[in-house]
Amino acid sequence: DVLVSLMAEVALNYANVRTYQARLDAVAANIKAQEDIYQLNVSRYKAGLIDELDVQQSLYMLENTRAQVPQLKRDLETAKNRLAVLLALPPGALEKELAPRSPIPVPPVQVAVGIPADTLRRRPDVRKAERELAAATAQIGVATAELYPKFRLSGSIGLESLSARDLLEWVSRTWKFGGVISWKIFDAGAIRQNIKVQTARQEQALARYEAAILGALEEVENALVSFAKEQRRLASLSSAAQAASRSLELARDRYKAGLVDFTTVLDAERAFQSLQDQVAASRGTVTSNFIRLYKALGGGWGLMDEVKEIYEKAEEK
């Protein structure tokens, strides 16, 4: 159980690192585009083509976007340090290994969870409850066996002769066999009481096993729903972001041509920037939900190979 939880935490923090990096890259691209618009507005203002309002609005948008960077960098460093500690490395040990950008891990669109009974048996809590139930059931058989008599046979074979010369003769051989019967007939009341006790314990173990199964099913079902719903949300956000990107492109072109005022560009910038960040965050959430799903199923996700490679590079230093 501890190992599964540890692996899930490692995978989640790795996904967080890549998510924050993707969000920072999106912000950096927006800052570059907004710097170009701001410089254009300054030049046009100096030429008397626009008033100061457009300059200040473009500066406001630029600085507002820049303000997102420190918090995202803080969250990124926190995730990096947490990942390093989970891998038994000092904080900051993975800076070089995680510096090259890598996309947010993409889980499969469809997840095959296998046969429910076999899948749930991978969970440590279910395995533990199953073992306890089997042991409690076996104890009923042990207790019941005490009601019946027990037989034990014993015997011996030897040689018996009055002279050494006759020892090798068949008639010199002797044997003795006997049987022993033990029966706790006078303890029948106590034995039956013990059977009742063991049966009650077995029923308790069965109840714990059923509770473990139901709890596991609930956790898996919730994780599946979260994973599926976030995938649908990501698809909608991606479509909206594409439309917002095209809208912003058209708004900038028309503004440069003098066909619209800067407010149109400002609104398009806000919409695109928000959607772009939501898409990156949603991709990270999809991956995180995927990890939580496989944790609920007892493990088995494929992110650990990627994390292992990063860990081995850090260990080589």
Residue frames as qw, qx, qy, qz and C-alpha x, y, z in Angstrom:
[[0.000, 0.886, 0.463, 0.000, 0.00, 0.00, 0.00],
 [0.306, -0.797, 0.113, 0.508, 2.84, 2.38, 0.89],
 [0.422, -0.158, 0.598, 0.663, 4.67, 1.57, -2.36],
 [0.238, 0.603, 0.666, 0.368, 1.58, 2.16, -4.50],
 [0.118, -0.941, -0.270, 0.165, 0.94, 5.50, -2.76],
 [0.405, -0.619, 0.305, 0.600, 4.58, 6.53, -3.18],
 [0.390, 0.114, 0.667, 0.625, 4.59, 5.70, -6.89],
 [0.118, 0.793, 0.567, 0.190, 1.36, 7.63, -7.35],
 [0.236, -0.901, -0.061, 0.358, 2.83, 10.68, -5.60],
 [0.436, -0.351, 0.492, 0.667, 5.94, 10.51, -7.77],
 [0.300, 0.389, 0.698, 0.521, 3.87, 10.29, -10.96],
 [0.022, -0.891, -0.454, 0.016, 1.53, 13.10, -9.85],
 [0.295, -0.814, 0.102, 0.490, 4.40, 15.46, -9.04],
 [0.411, -0.113, 0.600, 0.677, 6.12, 14.68, -12.33],
 [0.188, 0.636, 0.653, 0.365, 2.89, 15.50, -14.16],
 [0.170, -0.921, -0.251, 0.243, 2.64, 18.73, -12.14],
 [0.410, -0.511, 0.333, 0.678, 6.17, 19.73, -13.18],
 [0.292, 0.166, 0.671, 0.661, 5.37, 19.30, -16.87],
 [0.025, 0.792, 0.597, 0.121, 2.02, 21.08, -16.45],
 [0.243, -0.866, -0.074, 0.431, 3.58, 24.16, -14.83],
 [0.384, -0.300, 0.498, 0.717, 6.24, 24.22, -17.53],
 [0.224, 0.458, 0.708, 0.488, 3.57, 24.14, -20.25],
 [0.090, -0.897, -0.426, 0.071, 1.66, 26.96, -18.57],
 [0.347, -0.706, 0.158, 0.597, 4.84, 29.03, -18.25],
 [0.366, 0.001, 0.624, 0.691, 5.62, 28.49, -21.93],
 [0.111, 0.702, 0.639, 0.295, 2.13, 29.66, -22.86],
 [0.222, -0.907, -0.195, 0.301, 2.52, 32.77, -20.69],
 [0.424, -0.453, 0.369, 0.692, 5.93, 33.49, -22.25],
 [0.293, 0.314, 0.668, 0.608, 4.43, 33.32, -25.74],
 [0.043, -0.859, -0.501, -0.091, 1.64, 35.68, -24.71],
 [0.359, -0.777, 0.011, 0.518, 4.13, 38.12, -23.18],
 [0.404, -0.140, 0.516, 0.743, 6.13, 38.19, -26.43],
 [0.147, 0.561, 0.653, 0.487, 3.01, 38.91, -28.50],
 [0.207, -0.899, -0.379, 0.079, 1.80, 41.56, -26.06],
 [0.438, -0.563, 0.167, 0.681, 5.22, 43.25, -26.01],
 [0.313, 0.168, 0.581, 0.733, 4.99, 43.58, -29.80],
 [0.046, -0.766, -0.572, -0.292, 1.53, 45.14, -29.53],
 [0.378, -0.822, -0.190, 0.381, 2.71, 47.50, -26.79],
 [0.416, -0.339, 0.333, 0.776, 5.71, 48.67, -28.82],
 [0.188, 0.427, 0.636, 0.614, 3.45, 49.14, -31.84],
 [0.180, -0.857, -0.479, -0.054, 1.06, 51.25, -29.77],
 [0.427, -0.675, 0.012, 0.602, 3.90, 53.39, -28.41],
 [0.344, -0.053, 0.494, 0.797, 5.13, 54.05, -31.95],
 [0.032, 0.595, 0.642, 0.483, 1.64, 54.87, -33.21],
 [0.301, -0.848, -0.368, 0.233, 1.01, 57.13, -30.22],
 [0.405, -0.509, 0.178, 0.738, 4.23, 59.04, -30.86],
 [0.202, 0.137, 0.599, 0.762, 3.17, 59.42, -34.48],
 [0.307, 0.166, 0.176, -0.921, -0.16, 60.85, -33.36],
 [0.395, -0.047, -0.752, -0.526, -2.18, 57.97, -34.82],
 [0.573, -0.482, -0.660, -0.065, -3.78, 56.82, -31.53],
 [0.307, -0.793, 0.164, -0.500, -4.40, 58.32, -28.13],
 [0.004, -0.501, 0.771, -0.394, -2.72, 57.36, -24.87],
 [0.788, -0.152, 0.318, -0.505, -5.60, 55.09, -23.81],
 [0.930, 0.283, -0.216, -0.090, -4.52, 52.36, -26.22],
 [0.400, 0.547, -0.623, 0.391, -0.95, 52.55, -24.94],
 [0.330, -0.392, 0.614, -0.600, -2.00, 52.23, -21.31],
 [0.895, 0.005, 0.147, -0.421, -4.42, 49.38, -22.06],
 [0.838, 0.380, -0.385, 0.075, -1.72, 47.42, -23.89],
 [0.173, 0.512, -0.661, 0.521, 0.71, 48.07, -21.02],
 [0.629, -0.284, 0.418, -0.590, -1.90, 46.92, -18.51],
 [0.962, 0.140, -0.067, -0.223, -2.43, 43.68, -20.40],
 [0.629, 0.501, -0.525, 0.278, 1.33, 43.10, -20.70],
 [0.043, -0.466, 0.653, -0.596, 2.09, 43.66, -17.02],
 [0.780, -0.172, 0.268, -0.538, -0.92, 41.62, -15.93],
 [0.939, 0.237, -0.243, -0.051, 0.40, 38.70, -17.95],
 [0.417, 0.521, -0.596, 0.447, 3.92, 39.14, -16.57],
 [0.424, -0.468, 0.470, -0.617, 2.48, 39.01, -13.05],
 [0.954, -0.064, -0.027, -0.291, 1.49, 35.38, -13.62],
 [0.670, 0.476, -0.537, 0.191, 5.11, 34.27, -14.03],
 [0.041, -0.502, 0.692, -0.518, 6.37, 34.43, -10.40],
 [0.726, -0.164, 0.426, -0.514, 3.52, 32.32, -9.01],
 [0.934, 0.291, -0.130, -0.160, 3.84, 29.71, -11.75],
 [0.487, 0.551, -0.603, 0.309, 7.61, 29.55, -11.21],
 [0.340, -0.429, 0.628, -0.554, 7.07, 29.14, -7.49],
 [0.883, 0.011, 0.257, -0.393, 4.64, 26.28, -8.05],
 [0.811, 0.469, -0.350, 0.014, 7.05, 24.71, -10.55],
 [0.211, 0.551, -0.690, 0.420, 9.97, 24.82, -8.12],
 [0.593, -0.284, 0.523, -0.542, 7.77, 23.38, -5.37],
 [0.947, 0.189, 0.044, -0.257, 6.78, 20.46, -7.60],
 [0.631, 0.555, -0.508, 0.188, 10.42, 19.86, -8.62],
 [0.077, -0.508, 0.692, -0.507, 11.60, 19.83, -5.02],
 [0.771, -0.127, 0.390, -0.487, 8.78, 17.54, -3.96],
 [0.912, 0.346, -0.188, -0.117, 9.61, 15.14, -6.79],
 [0.398, 0.577, -0.633, 0.328, 13.29, 15.11, -5.80],
 [0.358, -0.391, 0.649, -0.545, 12.48, 14.34, -2.16],
 [0.896, 0.056, 0.191, -0.398, 10.10, 11.53, -3.16],
 [0.856, 0.419, -0.289, 0.088, 12.99, 10.03, -5.14],
 [0.799, -0.507, -0.020, 0.322, 15.25, 10.29, -2.06],
 [0.558, 0.349, 0.050, 0.751, 17.24, 13.16, -3.58],
 [0.218, -0.439, -0.312, 0.814, 17.93, 16.60, -2.07],
 [0.307, 0.848, 0.360, -0.240, 15.71, 19.51, -3.17],
 [0.180, 0.869, -0.284, -0.363, 17.03, 21.07, -6.35],
 [0.499, -0.328, 0.749, 0.288, 18.79, 17.89, -7.47],
 [0.554, 0.410, 0.700, 0.187, 16.57, 17.52, -10.57],
 [0.155, 0.798, 0.009, -0.583, 16.99, 21.06, -11.96],
 [0.014, 0.485, -0.673, -0.559, 19.24, 20.00, -14.84],
 [0.182, 0.115, 0.960, 0.181, 17.28, 16.86, -15.67],
 [0.211, 0.669, 0.687, -0.188, 13.90, 18.61, -15.72],
 [0.017, -0.587, 0.114, 0.801, 15.10, 21.75, -17.52],
 [0.055, 0.047, -0.730, -0.679, 14.55, 20.37, -21.05],
 [0.584, 0.113, 0.163, -0.787, 10.89, 20.80, -21.89],
 [0.027, -0.074, -0.980, -0.182, 8.82, 17.69, -22.26],
 [0.439, -0.316, -0.363, -0.759, 5.08, 17.64, -23.01],
 [0.582, -0.237, 0.484, -0.609, 2.53, 16.85, -20.35],
 [0.126, -0.066, 0.985, 0.094, 2.21, 13.04, -20.30],
 [0.586, 0.066, -0.231, -0.774, -0.82, 12.05, -22.34],
 [0.480, -0.034, 0.839, -0.253, -2.84, 9.08, -21.05],
 [0.066, 0.182, 0.863, 0.467, -4.78, 6.85, -23.46],
 [0.394, -0.182, -0.195, -0.879, -8.18, 8.07, -24.56],
 [0.850, -0.270, -0.225, -0.393, -9.72, 4.82, -23.39],
 [0.129, -0.512, 0.780, -0.336, -8.55, 2.90, -20.35],
 [0.781, -0.085, -0.575, -0.228, -9.01, -0.86, -20.13],
 [0.382, -0.573, 0.519, -0.507, -9.40, -1.75, -16.47],
 [0.239, 0.184, -0.953, 0.020, -9.72, -5.50, -17.03],
 [0.557, -0.426, -0.689, -0.183, -12.00, -7.90, -15.21],
 [0.338, -0.765, 0.101, -0.539, -13.20, -6.10, -12.06],
 [0.877, -0.479, 0.028, -0.024, -12.44, -8.97, -9.63],
 [0.848, 0.085, -0.014, 0.523, -8.93, -9.54, -10.96],
 [0.266, 0.669, -0.042, 0.693, -8.26, -5.82, -11.20],
 [0.459, -0.769, 0.072, -0.439, -9.36, -5.03, -7.67],
 [0.928, -0.320, -0.072, 0.177, -7.22, -7.84, -6.27],
 [0.601, 0.411, -0.176, 0.662, -4.17, -5.71, -7.09],
 [0.227, -0.775, 0.106, -0.581, -5.20, -3.30, -4.35],
 [0.272, 0.259, -0.781, 0.498, -3.31, -3.89, -1.08],
 [0.424, -0.134, 0.467, -0.765, -6.39, -3.28, 1.08],
 [0.855, 0.105, -0.150, -0.485, -8.44, -5.84, -0.86],
 [0.663, 0.287, -0.679, 0.127, -5.63, -8.41, -0.77],
 [0.010, 0.262, -0.714, 0.649, -5.28, -7.95, 3.00],
 [0.637, -0.036, 0.294, -0.712, -9.03, -8.36, 3.59],
 [0.845, 0.215, -0.381, -0.308, -9.08, -11.42, 1.33],
 [0.468, 0.291, -0.770, 0.322, -6.23, -13.08, 3.25],
 [0.240, -0.178, 0.614, -0.730, -7.93, -12.35, 6.57],
 [0.785, 0.062, 0.026, -0.616, -11.17, -13.90, 5.31],
 [0.774, 0.258, -0.574, -0.073, -9.37, -17.02, 4.08],
 [0.236, 0.272, -0.774, 0.520, -7.56, -17.40, 7.42],
 [0.458, -0.099, 0.451, -0.760, -10.78, -16.93, 9.41],
 [0.844, 0.140, -0.212, -0.472, -12.59, -19.48, 7.23],
 [0.621, 0.284, -0.715, 0.147, -9.79, -21.99, 7.75],
 [0.069, -0.264, 0.700, -0.660, -10.05, -21.57, 11.53],
 [0.751, -0.047, 0.130, -0.646, -13.67, -22.75, 11.41],
 [0.857, 0.217, -0.450, -0.128, -12.49, -26.01, 9.87],
 [0.348, 0.334, -0.731, 0.483, -9.78, -26.40, 12.50],
 [0.364, -0.198, 0.516, -0.750, -12.27, -25.79, 15.31],
 [0.841, 0.057, -0.075, -0.532, -14.86, -28.17, 13.81],
 [0.683, 0.305, -0.662, 0.044, -12.28, -30.96, 13.47],
 [0.041, -0.331, 0.737, -0.588, -11.96, -31.01, 17.27],
 [0.740, -0.084, 0.196, -0.638, -15.46, -32.57, 17.48],
 [0.919, 0.217, -0.275, -0.181, -14.30, -35.79, 15.84],
 [0.829, -0.461, 0.281, 0.147, -12.08, -38.54, 17.25],
 [0.302, 0.784, -0.530, -0.111, -8.46, -38.74, 16.21],
 [0.994, -0.052, 0.081, 0.048, -6.75, -42.05, 15.42],
 [0.089, 0.808, -0.582, -0.021, -3.03, -42.69, 15.73],
 [0.992, 0.051, -0.112, 0.023, -1.35, -45.99, 14.74],
 [0.097, -0.791, 0.600, -0.068, 2.01, -47.03, 16.18],
 [1.000, 0.002, 0.024, -0.020, 4.15, -50.16, 15.92],
 [0.142, -0.763, 0.621, 0.114, 7.64, -51.64, 15.89],
 [0.947, 0.250, -0.203, -0.016, 9.59, -54.44, 14.22],
 [0.235, -0.767, 0.589, -0.101, 12.61, -56.10, 15.89],
 [0.672, 0.270, -0.689, 0.011, 14.70, -59.23, 16.30],
 [0.633, -0.519, 0.404, -0.410, 14.49, -61.67, 19.19],
 [0.847, 0.218, -0.485, 0.013, 16.66, -64.76, 19.66],
 [0.783, -0.610, 0.113, 0.029, 18.33, -66.72, 22.42],
 [0.721, -0.270, 0.359, 0.528, 21.56, -67.09, 20.40],
 [0.054, 0.662, -0.303, -0.684, 23.44, -64.96, 17.90],
 [0.187, -0.070, 0.871, 0.449, 23.29, -67.78, 15.35],
 [0.171, 0.543, 0.822, 0.035, 19.50, -67.55, 15.13],
 [0.038, 0.599, 0.169, -0.782, 19.27, -63.76, 14.64],
 [0.154, 0.306, -0.531, -0.775, 19.19, -64.03, 10.84],
 [0.016, 0.268, 0.951, 0.151, 16.35, -66.52, 10.83],
 [0.267, -0.413, -0.389, -0.779, 12.82, -65.33, 9.91],
 [0.601, -0.539, -0.588, -0.048, 11.38, -66.84, 13.05],
 [0.487, -0.249, -0.366, 0.753, 13.53, -64.49, 15.11],
 [0.008, -0.306, -0.165, -0.938, 11.65, -61.44, 13.88],
 [0.096, -0.534, -0.736, 0.405, 9.09, -59.82, 16.17],
 [0.012, -0.359, -0.267, -0.894, 6.53, -57.05, 15.64],
 [0.070, -0.507, -0.686, 0.517, 4.07, -55.07, 17.70],
 [0.035, -0.369, -0.373, -0.851, 1.26, -52.83, 16.44],
 [0.112, -0.528, -0.702, 0.465, -1.26, -50.78, 18.33],
 [0.048, 0.606, 0.393, 0.690, -3.73, -47.94, 17.91],
 [0.171, -0.303, -0.485, 0.802, -4.49, -44.88, 19.98],
 [0.045, -0.675, -0.561, -0.478, -7.85, -43.08, 19.90],
 [0.167, -0.240, -0.390, 0.873, -8.28, -39.62, 21.38],
 [0.114, -0.602, -0.597, -0.519, -11.68, -37.96, 21.54],
 [0.047, 0.047, -0.389, 0.919, -12.46, -34.77, 23.43],
 [0.276, -0.492, -0.745, -0.357, -16.01, -35.90, 23.97],
 [0.373, -0.659, -0.531, 0.381, -16.27, -34.25, 27.36],
 [0.204, -0.410, 0.044, 0.888, -15.06, -30.92, 25.85],
 [0.250, 0.480, 0.701, 0.465, -17.79, -30.85, 23.20],
 [0.064, -0.903, -0.402, 0.138, -19.46, -27.81, 24.76],
 [0.296, -0.732, 0.207, 0.577, -16.26, -25.78, 24.73],
 [0.385, -0.022, 0.671, 0.633, -15.46, -26.95, 21.19],
 [0.178, 0.686, 0.648, 0.277, -18.89, -25.90, 19.92],
 [0.159, -0.919, -0.169, 0.319, -18.45, -22.55, 21.62],
 [0.372, -0.486, 0.438, 0.659, -15.09, -22.14, 19.90],
 [0.336, 0.335, 0.720, 0.507, -16.73, -22.96, 16.56],
 [0.036, 0.886, 0.462, 0.007, -19.26, -20.19, 17.20],
 [0.292, -0.803, 0.120, 0.505, -16.44, -17.78, 18.05],
 [0.383, -0.208, 0.615, 0.657, -14.51, -18.68, 14.89],
 [0.250, 0.582, 0.699, 0.333, -17.70, -18.41, 12.82],
 [0.072, -0.937, -0.268, 0.214, -18.36, -14.94, 14.24],
 [0.334, -0.633, 0.352, 0.603, -14.80, -13.92, 13.41],
 [0.379, 0.135, 0.723, 0.562, -15.23, -15.26, 9.90],
 [0.140, 0.802, 0.568, 0.123, -18.43, -13.25, 9.49],
 [0.194, -0.890, 0.009, 0.412, -16.58, -10.13, 10.68],
 [0.387, -0.347, 0.574, 0.632, -13.77, -10.84, 8.21],
 [0.318, 0.463, 0.729, 0.391, -16.37, -11.32, 5.46],
 [0.018, 0.927, 0.355, -0.123, -17.96, -7.97, 6.36],
 [0.281, -0.743, 0.275, 0.542, -14.54, -6.28, 6.22],
 [0.412, -0.023, 0.711, 0.569, -13.84, -7.92, 2.88],
 [0.229, 0.702, 0.637, 0.222, -17.17, -6.79, 1.45],
 [0.112, -0.938, -0.123, 0.304, -16.52, -3.27, 2.77],
 [0.380, -0.499, 0.477, 0.615, -13.07, -3.26, 1.16],
 [0.364, 0.284, 0.740, 0.489, -14.55, -4.37, -2.18],
 [0.098, 0.859, 0.499, 0.053, -17.32, -1.76, -2.05],
 [0.240, -0.858, 0.081, 0.448, -14.87, 0.97, -1.07],
 [0.410, -0.256, 0.609, 0.629, -12.55, -0.04, -3.89],
 [0.298, 0.526, 0.708, 0.364, -15.41, -0.07, -6.40],
 [0.023, -0.937, -0.304, 0.169, -16.50, 3.38, -5.26],
 [0.316, -0.709, 0.299, 0.555, -12.98, 4.77, -5.58],
 [0.394, 0.003, 0.713, 0.580, -12.49, 3.23, -9.03],
 [0.217, 0.710, 0.642, 0.193, -15.89, 4.44, -10.26],
 [0.104, -0.937, -0.120, 0.310, -15.24, 7.99, -9.03],
 [0.360, -0.525, 0.480, 0.604, -11.80, 7.99, -10.63],
 [0.381, 0.274, 0.748, 0.469, -13.22, 6.72, -13.93],
 [0.122, 0.868, 0.481, 0.020, -15.91, 9.40, -13.94],
 [0.219, -0.861, 0.108, 0.446, -13.39, 12.14, -13.14],
 [0.421, -0.264, 0.627, 0.601, -11.04, 10.92, -15.87],
 [0.317, 0.471, 0.728, 0.384, -13.77, 10.70, -18.52],
 [0.026, 0.921, 0.375, -0.104, -15.41, 14.04, -17.65],
 [0.269, -0.768, 0.235, 0.531, -12.10, 15.91, -17.66],
 [0.426, -0.002, 0.686, 0.589, -11.26, 14.44, -21.06],
 [0.210, 0.719, 0.611, 0.254, -14.52, 15.85, -22.43],
 [0.164, -0.934, -0.118, 0.295, -13.81, 19.19, -20.78],
 [0.420, -0.477, 0.453, 0.625, -10.33, 19.25, -22.33],
 [0.386, 0.331, 0.695, 0.508, -11.77, 18.57, -25.78],
 [0.063, 0.890, 0.442, 0.088, -14.19, 21.50, -25.43],
 [0.316, -0.846, 0.097, 0.419, -11.50, 23.81, -24.05],
 [0.493, -0.190, 0.562, 0.637, -9.15, 22.90, -26.91],
 [0.287, 0.589, 0.621, 0.431, -11.82, 23.76, -29.49],
 [0.121, -0.954, -0.260, 0.082, -12.58, 27.02, -27.70],
 [0.455, -0.650, 0.267, 0.547, -8.87, 27.90, -27.53],
 [0.463, 0.140, 0.605, 0.633, -8.47, 27.35, -31.27],
 [0.117, 0.802, 0.503, 0.299, -11.41, 29.64, -31.96],
 [0.315, -0.911, -0.078, 0.256, -10.05, 32.25, -29.51],
 [0.544, -0.346, 0.401, 0.651, -6.63, 32.10, -31.18],
 [0.332, 0.418, 0.588, 0.608, -8.17, 32.79, -34.58],
 [0.099, -0.910, -0.395, -0.084, -10.33, 35.55, -33.11],
 [0.442, -0.759, 0.094, 0.470, -7.26, 37.22, -31.58],
 [0.502, -0.045, 0.512, 0.696, -5.37, 36.97, -34.85],
 [0.176, 0.661, 0.556, 0.472, -8.23, 38.66, -36.72],
 [0.268, -0.920, -0.254, 0.127, -8.59, 41.33, -34.02],
 [0.501, -0.551, 0.241, 0.623, -4.88, 42.22, -34.21],
 [0.402, 0.206, 0.570, 0.687, -4.94, 42.40, -38.00],
 [0.020, 0.796, 0.505, 0.332, -7.99, 44.65, -38.00],
 [0.387, -0.854, -0.115, 0.329, -6.53, 46.84, -35.27],
 [0.497, -0.317, 0.369, 0.719, -3.31, 47.31, -37.24],
 [0.233, 0.390, 0.602, 0.657, -5.43, 48.20, -40.25],
 [0.089, 0.021, 0.182, -0.979, -7.36, 50.75, -38.17],
 [0.417, -0.284, -0.647, -0.571, -10.67, 48.92, -38.55],
 [0.648, -0.604, -0.461, -0.063, -11.32, 48.28, -34.82],
 [0.182, -0.838, 0.329, -0.396, -10.27, 49.95, -31.59],
 [0.246, 0.420, -0.821, 0.299, -7.88, 48.41, -29.08],
 [0.600, -0.186, 0.496, -0.600, -10.71, 47.27, -26.79],
 [0.913, 0.234, -0.135, -0.307, -11.51, 44.53, -29.31],
 [0.588, 0.449, -0.629, 0.239, -7.92, 43.32, -29.18],
 [0.176, -0.411, 0.654, -0.611, -7.93, 43.52, -25.39],
 [0.801, -0.061, 0.277, -0.527, -11.04, 41.36, -25.09],
 [0.890, 0.332, -0.299, -0.097, -9.65, 38.82, -27.55],
 [0.315, 0.520, -0.685, 0.402, -6.34, 38.72, -25.65],
 [0.447, -0.321, 0.581, -0.600, -8.09, 38.05, -22.35],
 [0.907, 0.091, 0.099, -0.399, -10.22, 35.26, -23.80],
 [0.792, 0.430, -0.428, 0.063, -7.33, 33.54, -25.55],
 [0.135, 0.524, -0.689, 0.482, -4.96, 33.82, -22.60],
 [0.613, -0.244, 0.489, -0.570, -7.53, 32.39, -20.20],
 [0.942, 0.190, 0.006, -0.275, -8.41, 29.50, -22.48],
 [0.610, 0.540, -0.552, 0.178, -4.78, 28.71, -23.24],
 [0.101, -0.440, 0.724, -0.521, -4.00, 28.43, -19.54],
 [0.766, -0.071, 0.358, -0.529, -7.13, 26.36, -18.93],
 [0.878, 0.351, -0.289, -0.151, -6.14, 23.92, -21.67],
 [0.394, 0.486, -0.698, 0.349, -2.68, 23.37, -20.15],
 [0.351, -0.297, 0.639, -0.617, -4.17, 22.98, -16.67],
 [0.865, 0.083, 0.129, -0.478, -6.84, 20.58, -17.96],
 [0.745, 0.406, -0.530, 0.012, -4.21, 18.43, -19.68],
 [0.119, 0.393, -0.760, 0.504, -2.45, 18.15, -16.35],
 [0.596, -0.127, 0.450, -0.653, -5.72, 17.31, -14.61],
 [0.890, 0.228, -0.226, -0.323, -6.49, 14.56, -17.13],
 [0.575, 0.385, -0.677, 0.248, -3.09, 13.01, -16.46],
 [0.153, -0.312, 0.672, -0.654, -3.51, 13.38, -12.69],
 [0.775, -0.014, 0.212, -0.595, -6.95, 11.74, -12.84],
 [0.828, 0.315, -0.451, -0.111, -5.45, 8.93, -14.91],
 [0.297, 0.373, -0.754, 0.452, -2.79, 8.38, -12.22],
 [0.431, -0.185, 0.537, -0.701, -5.42, 8.41, -9.47],
 [0.872, 0.124, -0.126, -0.456, -7.46, 5.88, -11.44],
 [0.751, 0.289, -0.583, 0.111, -4.55, 3.48, -11.66],
 [0.010, -0.333, 0.703, -0.628, -3.79, 4.05, -8.00],
 [0.691, -0.076, 0.287, -0.659, -7.39, 3.04, -7.26],
 [0.916, 0.228, -0.243, -0.224, -6.81, -0.06, -9.39],
 [0.877, -0.408, 0.186, 0.175, -3.66, -0.94, -7.44],
 [0.291, -0.646, 0.481, 0.516, -1.04, 0.63, -9.72],
 [0.689, 0.245, 0.619, 0.287, 0.24, -0.06, -13.20],
 [0.350, 0.915, 0.068, -0.187, 0.59, 3.31, -14.95],
 [0.843, 0.308, 0.089, 0.433, 3.44, 3.84, -17.43],
 [0.065, 0.964, -0.117, 0.229, 4.83, 7.16, -16.22],
 [0.708, -0.644, 0.252, 0.141, 7.39, 5.52, -13.96],
 [0.818, 0.193, 0.233, 0.489, 9.74, 4.70, -16.86],
 [0.281, 0.795, 0.062, 0.534, 10.03, 8.39, -17.72],
 [0.443, -0.853, 0.166, -0.220, 10.60, 9.33, -14.08],
 [0.898, -0.294, 0.210, 0.252, 13.13, 6.51, -13.67],
 [0.682, 0.468, 0.105, 0.553, 15.19, 7.87, -16.56],
 [0.023, -0.868, 0.087, -0.488, 15.31, 11.32, -14.94],
 [0.722, -0.662, 0.185, -0.079, 16.26, 9.78, -11.59],
 [0.910, -0.023, 0.163, 0.381, 19.10, 7.75, -13.12],
 [0.458, 0.667, 0.003, 0.587, 20.53, 10.84, -14.80],
 [0.310, -0.853, 0.155, -0.390, 20.47, 12.70, -11.49],
 [0.876, -0.444, 0.178, 0.069, 22.18, 9.78, -9.74],
 [0.830, 0.318, 0.042, 0.456, 25.03, 9.83, -12.28],
 [0.124, 0.883, -0.129, 0.434, 26.08, 13.34, -11.23]]
